[in-house]
Amino acid sequence: MTKEEFFNLADKYAEGTASKEEISFFEEFLERMHEHQQSWNLEADEKIRLRILQKINKSIHKPQTNYKAYKGIRVGAIAASVLVLIFAGLFVYNLNKPVKPVKKLVELKVKKTERGQKSIIYLSDGTTIKLNAESELIYSSFAGQDVREVELKGEAFFDVARDTLHPFIVKTGNVKTQVLGTSFNINSYAENKDLKVTVATGKVQVSDTLNNQSVLLTPNEQASFNFESEALTKRTVDLQEYISWKDHIIYFNKVTINEAVAILEKWYGVTIQLENKAIGDCIISGKYSNDNLKNILDGIKYIKNIDYEFKSGQTIILKGKSCN
């Protein structure tokens, strides 16, 4: 008899549904159990079930002449033992079942900025993050974690505290930026064509996790991930053009009026409309440190003869002719 056949018959024996012949065979088999047990490779719960069955058999095994009476007595005694078998098996199963490590719940924090707002965030590891307007950072205390991971929407400058045992990772969609200790800027505004990672100090690894692409950046280098083509490239850039915002400096380096408008709307929390859409392609350059919006608009007016008008509320109208 195989192990499976034995325990199937044991179930019938315990339930009182075994025939007279099966009962007789089962009890005789139990008496000679030692001859078969070694080759069965019993589990811990099966060994306990077997020992209990043998004890039950010894306690109720008495010669009977009336099969019905004999069966009634046997069923009552065995039924009383069924719960013991069940709970013993469950106890051993749970005792031997691998214990899954309990993951500590991580408390996430969210910092958002609106148009016209900027914010500085100090993390528990000593890292400082400057969050630009219309941006969002999701982070935690990093306690008990192997990596220091945050998630960014929008733009931020990171000055990461060095920790060689706990890499610092910034997730922006499918793009992952990983460092040990360095400073860099990430611009990931959804309305842009590209996500840009620009390094100020140290080394930064930028990866596209979806397409398995990766580049390593050093100071004054920039990784660019195109949202449409999903191409990841790198180049050398003028660092100040991409990080000066953190020092309250607006840096226009051959940008279109459309691009300048998007920046000014975020910085000053206004809405800027073009009376003539053609002026949106005009190219401008300029550097403005802690300037008010009127001074910047005056500068654009002087450079490109593009006039402006403040409407009610926070709306500004730009007026002028095409630059072509």
C-alpha positions as protocol buffer text, in pm:
chain_id: "A"
residue {
  index: 1
  type: MET
  ca { x: 0 y: 0 z: 0 }
}
residue {
  index: 2
  type: THR
  ca { x: 129 y: 344 z: -87 }
}
residue {
  index: 3
  type: LYS
  ca { x: 137 y: 631 z: 159 }
}
residue {
  index: 4
  type: GLU
  ca { x: -147 y: 806 z: -26 }
}
residue {
  index: 5
  type: GLU
  ca { x: -365 y: 496 z: -22 }
}
residue {
  index: 6
  type: PHE
  ca { x: -301 y: 449 z: 348 }
}
residue {
  index: 7
  type: PHE
  ca { x: -410 y: 799 z: 447 }
}
residue {
  index: 8
  type: ASN
  ca { x: -715 y: 784 z: 220 }
}
residue {
  index: 9
  type: LEU
  ca { x: -818 y: 467 z: 402 }
}
residue {
  index: 10
  type: ALA
  ca { x: -736 y: 635 z: 734 }
}
residue {
  index: 11
  type: ASP
  ca { x: -983 y: 912 z: 649 }
}
residue {
  index: 12
  type: LYS
  ca { x: -1257 y: 656 z: 583 }
}
residue {
  index: 13
  type: TYR
  ca { x: -1162 y: 476 z: 907 }
}
residue {
  index: 14
  type: ALA
  ca { x: -1190 y: 803 z: 1106 }
}
residue {
  index: 15
  type: GLU
  ca { x: -1521 y: 897 z: 941 }
}
residue {
  index: 16
  type: GLY
  ca { x: -1675 y: 554 z: 1006 }
}
residue {
  index: 17
  type: THR
  ca { x: -1740 y: 491 z: 635 }
}
residue {
  index: 18
  type: ALA
  ca { x: -1493 y: 202 z: 593 }
}
residue {
  index: 19
  type: SER
  ca { x: -1631 y: -145 z: 522 }
}
residue {
  index: 20
  type: LYS
  ca { x: -1578 y: -438 z: 759 }
}
residue {
  index: 21
  type: GLU
  ca { x: -1306 y: -574 z: 534 }
}
residue {
  index: 22
  type: GLU
  ca { x: -1135 y: -233 z: 509 }
}
residue {
  index: 23
  type: ILE
  ca { x: -1143 y: -191 z: 888 }
}
residue {
  index: 24
  type: SER
  ca { x: -990 y: -532 z: 941 }
}
residue {
  index: 25
  type: PHE
  ca { x: -725 y: -472 z: 678 }
}
residue {
  index: 26
  type: PHE
  ca { x: -646 y: -124 z: 811 }
}
residue {
  index: 27
  type: GLU
  ca { x: -602 y: -239 z: 1172 }
}
residue {
  index: 28
  type: GLU
  ca { x: -380 y: -529 z: 1071 }
}
residue {
  index: 29
  type: PHE
  ca { x: -176 y: -292 z: 859 }
}
residue {
  index: 30
  type: LEU
  ca { x: -137 y: -54 z: 1154 }
}
residue {
  index: 31
  type: GLU
  ca { x: -1 y: -343 z: 1363 }
}
residue {
  index: 32
  type: ARG
  ca { x: 268 y: -402 z: 1099 }
}
residue {
  index: 33
  type: MET
  ca { x: 327 y: -32 z: 1032 }
}
residue {
  index: 34
  type: HIS
  ca { x: 694 y: -48 z: 1119 }
}
residue {
  index: 35
  type: GLU
  ca { x: 753 y: -264 z: 812 }
}
residue {
  index: 36
  type: HIS
  ca { x: 636 y: 11 z: 575 }
}
residue {
  index: 37
  type: GLN
  ca { x: 698 y: 338 z: 752 }
}
residue {
  index: 38
  type: GLN
  ca { x: 1067 y: 367 z: 667 }
}
residue {
  index: 39
  type: SER
  ca { x: 1011 y: 370 z: 290 }
}
residue {
  index: 40
  type: TRP
  ca { x: 731 y: 627 z: 295 }
}
residue {
  index: 41
  type: ASN
  ca { x: 930 y: 941 z: 377 }
}
residue {
  index: 42
  type: LEU
  ca { x: 660 y: 1083 z: 605 }
}
residue {
  index: 43
  type: GLU
  ca { x: 615 y: 1454 z: 664 }
}
residue {
  index: 44
  type: ALA
  ca { x: 602 y: 1586 z: 1021 }
}
residue {
  index: 45
  type: ASP
  ca { x: 222 y: 1620 z: 1025 }
}
residue {
  index: 46
  type: GLU
  ca { x: 183 y: 1271 z: 874 }
}
residue {
  index: 47
  type: LYS
  ca { x: 397 y: 1119 z: 1148 }
}
residue {
  index: 48
  type: ILE
  ca { x: 174 y: 1274 z: 1413 }
}
residue {
  index: 49
  type: ARG
  ca { x: -141 y: 1149 z: 1238 }
}
residue {
  index: 50
  type: LEU
  ca { x: 7 y: 801 z: 1225 }
}
residue {
  index: 51
  type: ARG
  ca { x: 95 y: 796 z: 1596 }
}
residue {
  index: 52
  type: ILE
  ca { x: -255 y: 911 z: 1689 }
}
residue {
  index: 53
  type: LEU
  ca { x: -413 y: 648 z: 1465 }
}
residue {
  index: 54
  type: GLN
  ca { x: -206 y: 376 z: 1630 }
}
residue {
  index: 55
  type: LYS
  ca { x: -313 y: 493 z: 1977 }
}
residue {
  index: 56
  type: ILE
  ca { x: -677 y: 503 z: 1870 }
}
residue {
  index: 57
  type: ASN
  ca { x: -650 y: 150 z: 1732 }
}
residue {
  index: 58
  type: LYS
  ca { x: -502 y: 14 z: 2054 }
}
residue {
  index: 59
  type: SER
  ca { x: -762 y: 183 z: 2272 }
}
residue {
  index: 60
  type: ILE
  ca { x: -1066 y: 50 z: 2085 }
}
residue {
  index: 61
  type: HIS
  ca { x: -941 y: -280 z: 1950 }
}
residue {
  index: 62
  type: LYS
  ca { x: -1152 y: -542 z: 2137 }
}
residue {
  index: 63
  type: PRO
  ca { x: -1299 y: -866 z: 1996 }
}
residue {
  index: 64
  type: GLN
  ca { x: -1667 y: -821 z: 1901 }
}
residue {
  index: 65
  type: THR
  ca { x: -1927 y: -1069 z: 1771 }
}
residue {
  index: 66
  type: ASN
  ca { x: -2198 y: -818 z: 1670 }
}
residue {
  index: 67
  type: TYR
  ca { x: -2059 y: -615 z: 1382 }
}
residue {
  index: 68
  type: LYS
  ca { x: -2322 y: -337 z: 1411 }
}
residue {
  index: 69
  type: ALA
  ca { x: -2255 y: -285 z: 1781 }
}
residue {
  index: 70
  type: TYR
  ca { x: -1884 y: -315 z: 1717 }
}
residue {
  index: 71
  type: LYS
  ca { x: -1899 y: -56 z: 1441 }
}
residue {
  index: 72
  type: GLY
  ca { x: -2108 y: 183 z: 1654 }
}
residue {
  index: 73
  type: ILE
  ca { x: -1859 y: 173 z: 1939 }
}
residue {
  index: 74
  type: ARG
  ca { x: -1572 y: 215 z: 1699 }
}
residue {
  index: 75
  type: VAL
  ca { x: -1729 y: 509 z: 1516 }
}
residue {
  index: 76
  type: GLY
  ca { x: -1796 y: 695 z: 1841 }
}
residue {
  index: 77
  type: ALA
  ca { x: -1442 y: 649 z: 1964 }
}
residue {
  index: 78
  type: ILE
  ca { x: -1284 y: 738 z: 1633 }
}
residue {
  index: 79
  type: ALA
  ca { x: -1509 y: 1039 z: 1574 }
}
residue {
  index: 80
  type: ALA
  ca { x: -1400 y: 1181 z: 1908 }
}
residue {
  index: 81
  type: SER
  ca { x: -1045 y: 1164 z: 1780 }
}
residue {
  index: 82
  type: VAL
  ca { x: -1102 y: 1328 z: 1444 }
}
residue {
  index: 83
  type: LEU
  ca { x: -1068 y: 1682 z: 1582 }
}
residue {
  index: 84
  type: VAL
  ca { x: -744 y: 1583 z: 1749 }
}
residue {
  index: 85
  type: LEU
  ca { x: -609 y: 1464 z: 1415 }
}
residue {
  index: 86
  type: ILE
  ca { x: -718 y: 1779 z: 1238 }
}
residue {
  index: 87
  type: PHE
  ca { x: -576 y: 2023 z: 1491 }
}
residue {
  index: 88
  type: ALA
  ca { x: -255 y: 1827 z: 1531 }
}
residue {
  index: 89
  type: GLY
  ca { x: -201 y: 1835 z: 1156 }
}
residue {
  index: 90
  type: LEU
  ca { x: -278 y: 2204 z: 1132 }
}
residue {
  index: 91
  type: PHE
  ca { x: -50 y: 2283 z: 1424 }
}
residue {
  index: 92
  type: VAL
  ca { x: 247 y: 2103 z: 1269 }
}
residue {
  index: 93
  type: TYR
  ca { x: 178 y: 2251 z: 926 }
}
residue {
  index: 94
  type: ASN
  ca { x: 177 y: 2604 z: 1062 }
}
residue {
  index: 95
  type: LEU
  ca { x: 478 y: 2530 z: 1279 }
}
residue {
  index: 96
  type: ASN
  ca { x: 684 y: 2416 z: 982 }
}
residue {
  index: 97
  type: LYS
  ca { x: 550 y: 2662 z: 726 }
}
residue {
  index: 98
  type: PRO
  ca { x: 818 y: 2917 z: 629 }
}
residue {
  index: 99
  type: VAL
  ca { x: 760 y: 3247 z: 799 }
}
residue {
  index: 100
  type: LYS
  ca { x: 749 y: 3536 z: 554 }
}
residue {
  index: 101
  type: PRO
  ca { x: 941 y: 3840 z: 670 }
}
residue {
  index: 102
  type: VAL
  ca { x: 709 y: 4121 z: 768 }
}
residue {
  index: 103
  type: LYS
  ca { x: 779 y: 4429 z: 562 }
}
residue {
  index: 104
  type: LYS
  ca { x: 776 y: 4746 z: 759 }
}
residue {
  index: 105
  type: LEU
  ca { x: 527 y: 4993 z: 618 }
}
residue {
  index: 106
  type: VAL
  ca { x: 700 y: 5296 z: 474 }
}
residue {
  index: 107
  type: GLU
  ca { x: 535 y: 5628 z: 546 }
}
residue {
  index: 108
  type: LEU
  ca { x: 543 y: 5835 z: 228 }
}
residue {
  index: 109
  type: LYS
  ca { x: 546 y: 6212 z: 227 }
}
residue {
  index: 110
  type: VAL
  ca { x: 439 y: 6433 z: -62 }
}
residue {
  index: 111
  type: LYS
  ca { x: 558 y: 6787 z: -125 }
}
residue {
  index: 112
  type: LYS
  ca { x: 390 y: 6989 z: -400 }
}
residue {
  index: 113
  type: THR
  ca { x: 450 y: 7338 z: -532 }
}
residue {
  index: 114
  type: GLU
  ca { x: 205 y: 7550 z: -728 }
}
residue {
  index: 115
  type: ARG
  ca { x: 271 y: 7812 z: -992 }
}
residue {
  index: 116
  type: GLY
  ca { x: 482 y: 8090 z: -850 }
}
residue {
  index: 117
  type: GLN
  ca { x: 609 y: 7868 z: -565 }
}
residue {
  index: 118
  type: LYS
  ca { x: 942 y: 7705 z: -488 }
}
residue {
  index: 119
  type: SER
  ca { x: 1038 y: 7493 z: -190 }
}
residue {
  index: 120
  type: ILE
  ca { x: 1342 y: 7348 z: -13 }
}
residue {
  index: 121
  type: ILE
  ca { x: 1318 y: 6996 z: 132 }
}
residue {
  index: 122
  type: TYR
  ca { x: 1566 y: 6857 z: 384 }
}
residue {
  index: 123
  type: LEU
  ca { x: 1572 y: 6476 z: 394 }
}
residue {
  index: 124
  type: SER
  ca { x: 1668 y: 6268 z: 697 }
}
residue {
  index: 125
  type: ASP
  ca { x: 1995 y: 6151 z: 536 }
}
residue {
  index: 126
  type: GLY
  ca { x: 2122 y: 6508 z: 494 }
}
residue {
  index: 127
  type: THR
  ca { x: 2018 y: 6547 z: 131 }
}
residue {
  index: 128
  type: THR
  ca { x: 1881 y: 6887 z: 26 }
}
residue {
  index: 129
  type: ILE
  ca { x: 1629 y: 6922 z: -257 }
}
residue {
  index: 130
  type: LYS
  ca { x: 1517 y: 7248 z: -417 }
}
residue {
  index: 131
  type: LEU
  ca { x: 1177 y: 7197 z: -577 }
}
residue {
  index: 132
  type: ASN
  ca { x: 1083 y: 7424 z: -866 }
}
residue {
  index: 133
  type: ALA
  ca { x: 732 y: 7556 z: -938 }
}
residue {
  index: 134
  type: GLU
  ca { x: 451 y: 7316 z: -1037 }
}
residue {
  index: 135
  type: SER
  ca { x: 648 y: 7015 z: -915 }
}
residue {
  index: 136
  type: GLU
  ca { x: 593 y: 6721 z: -682 }
}
residue {
  index: 137
  type: LEU
  ca { x: 830 y: 6507 z: -475 }
}
residue {
  index: 138
  type: ILE
  ca { x: 735 y: 6180 z: -304 }
}
residue {
  index: 139
  type: TYR
  ca { x: 981 y: 6063 z: -37 }
}
residue {
  index: 140
  type: SER
  ca { x: 1021 y: 5884 z: 297 }
}
residue {
  index: 141
  type: SER
  ca { x: 1254 y: 5877 z: 597 }
}
residue {
  index: 142
  type: PHE
  ca { x: 1459 y: 5593 z: 437 }
}
residue {
  index: 143
  type: ALA
  ca { x: 1469 y: 5415 z: 775 }
}
residue {
  index: 144
  type: GLY
  ca { x: 1554 y: 5046 z: 736 }
}
residue {
  index: 145
  type: GLN
  ca { x: 1573 y: 5068 z: 356 }
}
residue {
  index: 146
  type: ASP
  ca { x: 1858 y: 4947 z: 135 }
}
residue {
  index: 147
  type: VAL
  ca { x: 1818 y: 5237 z: -107 }
}
residue {
  index: 148
  type: ARG
  ca { x: 1715 y: 5599 z: -71 }
}
residue {
  index: 149
  type: GLU
  ca { x: 1440 y: 5634 z: -328 }
}
residue {
  index: 150
  type: VAL
  ca { x: 1226 y: 5934 z: -420 }
}
residue {
  index: 151
  type: GLU
  ca { x: 987 y: 6010 z: -704 }
}
residue {
  index: 152
  type: LEU
  ca { x: 977 y: 6338 z: -894 }
}
residue {
  index: 153
  type: LYS
  ca { x: 731 y: 6515 z: -1119 }
}
residue {
  index: 154
  type: GLY
  ca { x: 841 y: 6852 z: -1255 }
}
residue {
  index: 155
  type: GLU
  ca { x: 1184 y: 6995 z: -1175 }
}
residue {
  index: 156
  type: ALA
  ca { x: 1421 y: 6976 z: -880 }
}
residue {
  index: 157
  type: PHE
  ca { x: 1786 y: 7025 z: -793 }
}
residue {
  index: 158
  type: PHE
  ca { x: 1935 y: 6752 z: -572 }
}
residue {
  index: 159
  type: ASP
  ca { x: 2235 y: 6792 z: -343 }
}
residue {
  index: 160
  type: VAL
  ca { x: 2268 y: 6431 z: -226 }
}
residue {
  index: 161
  type: ALA
  ca { x: 2448 y: 6337 z: 96 }
}
residue {
  index: 162
  type: ARG
  ca { x: 2709 y: 6072 z: 21 }
}
residue {
  index: 163
  type: ASP
  ca { x: 2635 y: 5719 z: 141 }
}
residue {
  index: 164
  type: THR
  ca { x: 2816 y: 5441 z: -44 }
}
residue {
  index: 165
  type: LEU
  ca { x: 2604 y: 5171 z: 123 }
}
residue {
  index: 166
  type: HIS
  ca { x: 2267 y: 5324 z: 31 }
}
residue {
  index: 167
  type: PRO
  ca { x: 2236 y: 5450 z: -329 }
}
residue {
  index: 168
  type: PHE
  ca { x: 2010 y: 5747 z: -390 }
}
residue {
  index: 169
  type: ILE
  ca { x: 1754 y: 5688 z: -667 }
}
residue {
  index: 170
  type: VAL
  ca { x: 1519 y: 5936 z: -832 }
}
residue {
  index: 171
  type: LYS
  ca { x: 1233 y: 5784 z: -1031 }
}
residue {
  index: 172
  type: THR
  ca { x: 1073 y: 5994 z: -1305 }
}
residue {
  index: 173
  type: GLY
  ca { x: 843 y: 5768 z: -1504 }
}
residue {
  index: 174
  type: ASN
  ca { x: 1053 y: 5500 z: -1674 }
}
residue {
  index: 175
  type: VAL
  ca { x: 1375 y: 5694 z: -1615 }
}
residue {
  index: 176
  type: LYS
  ca { x: 1584 y: 5616 z: -1308 }
}
residue {
  index: 177
  type: THR
  ca { x: 1867 y: 5840 z: -1187 }
}
residue {
  index: 178
  type: GLN
  ca { x: 2106 y: 5676 z: -940 }
}
residue {
  index: 179
  type: VAL
  ca { x: 2392 y: 5829 z: -738 }
}
residue {
  index: 180
  type: LEU
  ca { x: 2589 y: 5773 z: -419 }
}
residue {
  index: 181
  type: GLY
  ca { x: 2655 y: 6136 z: -334 }
}
residue {
  index: 182
  type: THR
  ca { x: 2651 y: 6422 z: -584 }
}
residue {
  index: 183
  type: SER
  ca { x: 2450 y: 6720 z: -708 }
}
residue {
  index: 184
  type: PHE
  ca { x: 2236 y: 6732 z: -1020 }
}
residue {
  index: 185
  type: ASN
  ca { x: 1921 y: 6877 z: -1172 }
}
residue {
  index: 186
  type: ILE
  ca { x: 1623 y: 6691 z: -1319 }
}
residue {
  index: 187
  type: ASN
  ca { x: 1369 y: 6860 z: -1543 }
}
residue {
  index: 188
  type: SER
  ca { x: 1077 y: 6628 z: -1614 }
}
residue {
  index: 189
  type: TYR
  ca { x: 783 y: 6858 z: -1684 }
}
residue {
  index: 190
  type: ALA
  ca { x: 519 y: 6662 z: -1873 }
}
residue {
  index: 191
  type: GLU
  ca { x: 467 y: 6934 z: -2136 }
}
residue {
  index: 192
  type: ASN
  ca { x: 832 y: 6915 z: -2247 }
}
residue {
  index: 193
  type: LYS
  ca { x: 952 y: 6690 z: -2530 }
}
residue {
  index: 194
  type: ASP
  ca { x: 1246 y: 6562 z: -2325 }
}
residue {
  index: 195
  type: LEU
  ca { x: 1341 y: 6474 z: -1970 }
}
residue {
  index: 196
  type: LYS
  ca { x: 1679 y: 6624 z: -1883 }
}
residue {
  index: 197
  type: VAL
  ca { x: 1927 y: 6524 z: -1612 }
}
residue {
  index: 198
  type: THR
  ca { x: 2217 y: 6770 z: -1572 }
}
residue {
  index: 199
  type: VAL
  ca { x: 2513 y: 6700 z: -1342 }
}
residue {
  index: 200
  type: ALA
  ca { x: 2684 y: 6966 z: -1132 }
}
residue {
  index: 201
  type: THR
  ca { x: 2920 y: 6750 z: -922 }
}
residue {
  index: 202
  type: GLY
  ca { x: 3010 y: 6382 z: -897 }
}
residue {
  index: 203
  type: LYS
  ca { x: 2886 y: 6099 z: -1118 }
}
residue {
  index: 204
  type: VAL
  ca { x: 2529 y: 6012 z: -1206 }
}
residue {
  index: 205
  type: GLN
  ca { x: 2387 y: 5706 z: -1379 }
}
residue {
  index: 206
  type: VAL
  ca { x: 2069 y: 5759 z: -1579 }
}
residue {
  index: 207
  type: SER
  ca { x: 1874 y: 5455 z: -1698 }
}
residue {
  index: 208
  type: ASP
  ca { x: 1568 y: 5395 z: -1910 }
}
residue {
  index: 209
  type: THR
  ca { x: 1428 y: 5089 z: -1731 }
}
residue {
  index: 210
  type: LEU
  ca { x: 1178 y: 5010 z: -2007 }
}
residue {
  index: 211
  type: ASN
  ca { x: 1429 y: 4986 z: -2293 }
}
residue {
  index: 212
  type: ASN
  ca { x: 1736 y: 4887 z: -2090 }
}
residue {
  index: 213
  type: GLN
  ca { x: 1939 y: 5197 z: -2183 }
}
residue {
  index: 214
  type: SER
  ca { x: 2190 y: 5363 z: -1956 }
}
residue {
  index: 215
  type: VAL
  ca { x: 2441 y: 5652 z: -1960 }
}
residue {
  index: 216
  type: LEU
  ca { x: 2698 y: 5767 z: -1705 }
}
residue {
  index: 217
  type: LEU
  ca { x: 2729 y: 6143 z: -1653 }
}
residue {
  index: 218
  type: THR
  ca { x: 3005 y: 6361 z: -1508 }
}
residue {
  index: 219
  type: PRO
  ca { x: 2995 y: 6737 z: -1429 }
}
residue {
  index: 220
  type: ASN
  ca { x: 2861 y: 6961 z: -1709 }
}
residue {
  index: 221
  type: GLU
  ca { x: 2708 y: 6663 z: -1888 }
}
residue {
  index: 222
  type: GLN
  ca { x: 2340 y: 6614 z: -1953 }
}
residue {
  index: 223
  type: ALA
  ca { x: 2128 y: 6308 z: -2030 }
}
residue {
  index: 224
  type: SER
  ca { x: 1821 y: 6366 z: -2243 }
}
residue {
  index: 225
  type: PHE
  ca { x: 1535 y: 6117 z: -2273 }
}
residue {
  index: 226
  type: ASN
  ca { x: 1292 y: 6187 z: -2557 }
}
residue {
  index: 227
  type: PHE
  ca { x: 938 y: 6093 z: -2460 }
}
residue {
  index: 228
  type: GLU
  ca { x: 833 y: 6019 z: -2818 }
}
residue {
  index: 229
  type: SER
  ca { x: 1130 y: 5826 z: -2960 }
}
residue {
  index: 230
  type: GLU
  ca { x: 1238 y: 5691 z: -2616 }
}
residue {
  index: 231
  type: ALA
  ca { x: 1600 y: 5765 z: -2714 }
}
residue {
  index: 232
  type: LEU
  ca { x: 1847 y: 5829 z: -2430 }
}
residue {
  index: 233
  type: THR
  ca { x: 2144 y: 6050 z: -2523 }
}
residue {
  index: 234
  type: LYS
  ca { x: 2407 y: 6261 z: -2348 }
}
residue {
  index: 235
  type: ARG
  ca { x: 2596 y: 6580 z: -2427 }
}
residue {
  index: 236
  type: THR
  ca { x: 2806 y: 6856 z: -2271 }
}
residue {
  index: 237
  type: VAL
  ca { x: 2612 y: 7170 z: -2174 }
}
residue {
  index: 238
  type: ASP
  ca { x: 2642 y: 7512 z: -2012 }
}
residue {
  index: 239
  type: LEU
  ca { x: 2562 y: 7412 z: -1655 }
}
residue {
  index: 240
  type: GLN
  ca { x: 2425 y: 7750 z: -1545 }
}
residue {
  index: 241
  type: GLU
  ca { x: 2157 y: 7741 z: -1811 }
}
residue {
  index: 242
  type: TYR
  ca { x: 1996 y: 7442 z: -1637 }
}
residue {
  index: 243
  type: ILE
  ca { x: 2061 y: 7497 z: -1267 }
}
residue {
  index: 244
  type: SER
  ca { x: 2055 y: 7875 z: -1220 }
}
residue {
  index: 245
  type: TRP
  ca { x: 1684 y: 7866 z: -1133 }
}
residue {
  index: 246
  type: LYS
  ca { x: 1772 y: 7727 z: -789 }
}
residue {
  index: 247
  type: ASP
  ca { x: 1953 y: 8055 z: -717 }
}
residue {
  index: 248
  type: HIS
  ca { x: 1649 y: 8258 z: -831 }
}
residue {
  index: 249
  type: ILE
  ca { x: 1799 y: 8334 z: -1172 }
}
residue {
  index: 250
  type: ILE
  ca { x: 1604 y: 8305 z: -1497 }
}
residue {
  index: 251
  type: TYR
  ca { x: 1841 y: 8212 z: -1777 }
}
residue {
  index: 252
  type: PHE
  ca { x: 1712 y: 8246 z: -2134 }
}
residue {
  index: 253
  type: ASN
  ca { x: 1968 y: 8107 z: -2380 }
}
residue {
  index: 254
  type: LYS
  ca { x: 1827 y: 8126 z: -2731 }
}
residue {
  index: 255
  type: VAL
  ca { x: 1480 y: 8012 z: -2630 }
}
residue {
  index: 256
  type: THR
  ca { x: 1155 y: 8082 z: -2813 }
}
residue {
  index: 257
  type: ILE
  ca { x: 893 y: 8317 z: -2674 }
}
residue {
  index: 258
  type: ASN
  ca { x: 671 y: 8011 z: -2628 }
}
residue {
  index: 259
  type: GLU
  ca { x: 939 y: 7847 z: -2411 }
}
residue {
  index: 260
  type: ALA
  ca { x: 997 y: 8170 z: -2218 }
}
residue {
  index: 261
  type: VAL
  ca { x: 623 y: 8207 z: -2156 }
}
residue {
  index: 262
  type: ALA
  ca { x: 603 y: 7856 z: -2005 }
}
residue {
  index: 263
  type: ILE
  ca { x: 888 y: 7941 z: -1766 }
}
residue {
  index: 264
  type: LEU
  ca { x: 744 y: 8279 z: -1664 }
}
residue {
  index: 265
  type: GLU
  ca { x: 399 y: 8133 z: -1600 }
}
residue {
  index: 266
  type: LYS
  ca { x: 550 y: 7880 z: -1356 }
}
residue {
  index: 267
  type: TRP
  ca { x: 773 y: 8134 z: -1183 }
}
residue {
  index: 268
  type: TYR
  ca { x: 518 y: 8408 z: -1130 }
}
residue {
  index: 269
  type: GLY
  ca { x: 189 y: 8217 z: -1123 }
}
residue {
  index: 270
  type: VAL
  ca { x: 39 y: 8405 z: -1416 }
}
residue {
  index: 271
  type: THR
  ca { x: -125 y: 8327 z: -1750 }
}
residue {
  index: 272
  type: ILE
  ca { x: 40 y: 8478 z: -2058 }
}
residue {
  index: 273
  type: GLN
  ca { x: -144 y: 8488 z: -2389 }
}
residue {
  index: 274
  type: LEU
  ca { x: -8 y: 8577 z: -2736 }
}
residue {
  index: 275
  type: GLU
  ca { x: -225 y: 8814 z: -2936 }
}
residue {
  index: 276
  type: ASN
  ca { x: -31 y: 8709 z: -3246 }
}
residue {
  index: 277
  type: LYS
  ca { x: 68 y: 8340 z: -3236 }
}
residue {
  index: 278
  type: ALA
  ca { x: 355 y: 8408 z: -3478 }
}
residue {
  index: 279
  type: ILE
  ca { x: 560 y: 8586 z: -3210 }
}
residue {
  index: 280
  type: GLY
  ca { x: 583 y: 8256 z: -3022 }
}
residue {
  index: 281
  type: ASP
  ca { x: 869 y: 8153 z: -3253 }
}
residue {
  index: 282
  type: CYS
  ca { x: 1081 y: 8461 z: -3180 }
}
residue {
  index: 283
  type: ILE
  ca { x: 1418 y: 8375 z: -3020 }
}
residue {
  index: 284
  type: ILE
  ca { x: 1541 y: 8560 z: -2712 }
}
residue {
  index: 285
  type: SER
  ca { x: 1830 y: 8545 z: -2464 }
}
residue {
  index: 286
  type: GLY
  ca { x: 1873 y: 8708 z: -2127 }
}
residue {
  index: 287
  type: LYS
  ca { x: 1959 y: 8661 z: -1762 }
}
residue {
  index: 288
  type: TYR
  ca { x: 1740 y: 8792 z: -1480 }
}
residue {
  index: 289
  type: SER
  ca { x: 1834 y: 8762 z: -1113 }
}
residue {
  index: 290
  type: ASN
  ca { x: 1554 y: 8804 z: -859 }
}
residue {
  index: 291
  type: ASP
  ca { x: 1375 y: 9035 z: -1100 }
}
residue {
  index: 292
  type: ASN
  ca { x: 1007 y: 9113 z: -1092 }
}
residue {
  index: 293
  type: LEU
  ca { x: 795 y: 9011 z: -1389 }
}
residue {
  index: 294
  type: LYS
  ca { x: 750 y: 9366 z: -1521 }
}
residue {
  index: 295
  type: ASN
  ca { x: 1127 y: 9411 z: -1557 }
}
residue {
  index: 296
  type: ILE
  ca { x: 1155 y: 9088 z: -1755 }
}
residue {
  index: 297
  type: LEU
  ca { x: 867 y: 9185 z: -1986 }
}
residue {
  index: 298
  type: ASP
  ca { x: 1033 y: 9525 z: -2038 }
}
residue {
  index: 299
  type: GLY
  ca { x: 1354 y: 9343 z: -2138 }
}
residue {
  index: 300
  type: ILE
  ca { x: 1168 y: 9130 z: -2393 }
}
residue {
  index: 301
  type: LYS
  ca { x: 995 y: 9443 z: -2527 }
}
residue {
  index: 302
  type: TYR
  ca { x: 1332 y: 9614 z: -2574 }
}
residue {
  index: 303
  type: ILE
  ca { x: 1493 y: 9312 z: -2745 }
}
residue {
  index: 304
  type: LYS
  ca { x: 1210 y: 9206 z: -2978 }
}
residue {
  index: 305
  type: ASN
  ca { x: 967 y: 9500 z: -2975 }
}
residue {
  index: 306
  type: ILE
  ca { x: 702 y: 9279 z: -2817 }
}
residue {
  index: 307
  type: ASP
  ca { x: 466 y: 9487 z: -2607 }
}
residue {
  index: 308
  type: TYR
  ca { x: 260 y: 9359 z: -2314 }
}
residue {
  index: 309
  type: GLU
  ca { x: -60 y: 9446 z: -2133 }
}
residue {
  index: 310
  type: PHE
  ca { x: -177 y: 9340 z: -1787 }
}
residue {
  index: 311
  type: LYS
  ca { x: -539 y: 9230 z: -1792 }
}
residue {
  index: 312
  type: SER
  ca { x: -765 y: 9173 z: -1492 }
}
residue {
  index: 313
  type: GLY
  ca { x: -647 y: 8906 z: -1254 }
}
residue {
  index: 314
  type: GLN
  ca { x: -324 y: 8727 z: -1342 }
}
residue {
  index: 315
  type: THR
  ca { x: -349 y: 8744 z: -1720 }
}
residue {
  index: 316
  type: ILE
  ca { x: -95 y: 8915 z: -1947 }
}
residue {
  index: 317
  type: ILE
  ca { x: -128 y: 8974 z: -2323 }
}
residue {
  index: 318
  type: LEU
  ca { x: 185 y: 8990 z: -2543 }
}
residue {
  index: 319
  type: LYS
  ca { x: 151 y: 9192 z: -2862 }
}
residue {
  index: 320
  type: GLY
  ca { x: 380 y: 9224 z: -3160 }
}
residue {
  index: 321
  type: LYS
  ca { x: 472 y: 9117 z: -3512 }
}
residue {
  index: 322
  type: SER
  ca { x: 640 y: 8803 z: -3636 }
}
residue {
  index: 323
  type: CYS
  ca { x: 1018 y: 8802 z: -3603 }
}
residue {
  index: 324
  type: ASN
  ca { x: 1067 y: 8641 z: -3948 }
}
